Amino acid sequence: MEYTNCWLQYRRISDKNIAELEIYCDLDGKTASCGIEELKIGFQELYGRVVKKVKQETEFKNCEKGILLKITTDISGKEEYCIQCEEGKCVISALTETGILYGVFSVLRNLQIQQVEDFNTWTYAERKSPSNPLRMLNHWDNMDGSIERGYSGESFFFCKNEVLVNERLKAYARMIASVGINGVVLNNVNVKGAATALISERYYEKLQLISELFLSYGIKLFLSINFAAPMELGGLAVADPCNEGVMQWWRKKANEIWDNIPGLGGFLVKADSEGRPGPFTYGRTHADGANMLARAIAPYEGIVIWRCFVYNCQQNWRDTKTDRARAGYDNFMPLDGMFEDNVILQIKNGPMDFQVREPVSPLFGALKNTNMMLELQIAQEYTGQQRHVCYLIPWFQQILGFNTFCKSEHSKVSDIVSGRTYNQKNCGMAAVANTGNDVNWTGHDLAAANLYGFGRLAFDTELNPECIGTEWVLQTFGFHEKVKETILTILMKSWLTYEKYTSPLGIGWMVKPNVHYGPDVDGYEYDRWGTYHRADHKAIGVDRTEMGTGYCSQYNEPLASIFADRKRCPEELLLFFHHVEYDYMLSTGKTVLQHIYDTHFEGAAEAAQFYEMWQKLKGLVDEDCYQRTLERFHHQKEHALEWRDVINSYFYRKTGVDDKKGRLLY
């Protein structure tokens, strides 16, 4: 199927110097070969230069121009690289071939960002080691070819219960390796049906082909597994993690899997949540379940990534003490220090479910003896489903910069998930992927900025979201100043714009149940137990202080006291932590209700501006891309109006209070 190359466009910069460029390299591994191939593609497209000779390193010192790819022990990190370029001679050195590959992509990226017209006069130096050990994408692809929460077509991994191996997989590996992704979970965390058998002989051959391809780009393959596999595949009566027969089954299965897929990274597990099987059935803990699997795959250096998205969806939500936000902490905090070293707890950025705004999960400040991984979502499940533009990297940067106060230093989320805080190595960042087999990979052409941005931010958590956005625009759309400024302006405003016309002051969830798209103010998934936001004619919001659910106390001080005090609580999260009267006055001098009215009008107006701004780019960007994106912006403009009118009329009917600016609310 046809596809674009996203940011790997390598648009022509200059024809000033088209002399043949030589690469000097003694390396013959697959990853080094990928780096050499990338240099050939890049220099041909950027400059029209042929890169066709590969010589020995010993000849490099006598040459006038060229690129040397060199393994050196002067660099200690396995994925670290060093670049030294001056007057046409460039040395890319690293401890491993993966580091070399990252250095190659950095050279090609910086040539484009800096718009270097003549490589022979370019001076550049960089030494970089990734911020996080693991930088992963979690795909929610199903074996039938569908994608759960997928908004950009069908799977390019699976079709009709078969595993696909084709050229698109290589294009995908190139793309994500270029931004530093080093792990991919192929299949949906909700493992059922045919997907349970993914760890069986029927699929090993093709999975090994994918694993080999990924490894050539420095990427490890991971698989989501069904905790009940001993029953569904092995015919056992139970899946009890403390049962000797179950433990033996997994040991034998692990040996079989790694015999057939020796480069496999490990397993991702969703257990005891939303109907998925797990250790609770047998009165066991999450530690019992995770550790049983971890011990089975430890001989193969396998890692178990255990998701912390665990809650009782059958709770009585009318009970004011019931709080889904508490579930992660309540389930996992008592188990701190009880997990094997090759277990990582994968924790969603917030305590709920990828809302446009919610506080950082308190688990990041609480767990001290457990490996942790931050889980984000670039599939825009609750942020416009890739029909609305919503550049999430500014939000992700805020999450990484959040101070948990777990220690006197190195207490930010970025410190914890990098391993700096507690000297850990099995940790990092993961994102629910936003790709599919659409021609542009991500449905909305601008949604690719989230895929690119996540990889870049995971590799270097100090990067500025605007700089990341600029990189992406220049590589994707070229160097026209109006194009760059227009798209970057849209990207940098888009997250807050989406928040304005959808979810006020941290309340979240006001979407149609199950599909999670479109306004439905009372549409919480489990609305048979009452609305999530607990609005009546006097007030709105959830009381999470000690007088309410007590959730605030899960944070370290001073956060617990700040969140519990409505005067000090960040106003963008006010309704997440407090049940507040509509006439409560915000720092802006507006009431809560007037803020709701105003922001929804503002957000809808800004969405309309995006549409107008994009129209002015006609003729300046690829026509197919222009038309696809124009349709998305037109939909966003109309849908934002629907959001504005549904939300505002709801609160007008609920309160009977007019808009102070005299606008029609119904």
Protein Blocks (a to p, Z undefined) as FASTA:
>chain_A
ZZdekjmnopafbfkbmcdcddddfbfbfklmmmmmmmmmmmmmmnopacfbdcdfklmm
mpmbdcdddddfkbmbfkbccdddeehiacdddfbfklmmmmmmmmmmmmmmnopablkl
pccddddddfbfbacdddfbdfkopaehiaebcafkbgghiacddfklmmmmmmmmmnop
abdcfbdfbdghjllmmmcfklmmmmmmmmmmmmmnopacdddddfklmmmmnopabfcf
kbmklmmmmmmmmmmmmmmmmmbgbdcddehiehiacfklnopafklmmmmmmmmmmmno
pacdddfbdcdfkbcfkbmkbcfklmmmmmmmmmgoiacfkbccdddfblklopabdcdd
fklmmpmcbccdddddfblfknogomaccdfklmmmmmmmpcghlafbhkbfklmmnomm
nopabgcdddddfbdfbfnlnopaklmmmmmmmmmmmmmmmbcfklmmmmmmmmmnojaf
klmmmmmmmmmmmmmmmmmmmmgghlgoiacehklpajdfklcfklmnopfklpafkbgc
jdfbfklnommmmpccfklmmmmpmklgcfklmmmmpccdfklccfkopafklmmmmmmm
mmmmmmmmmmmmmmmmgojacfklmmmmmmmmmmmmmmmmmmmmmmmmmmmmmnopacfk
lpafZZ
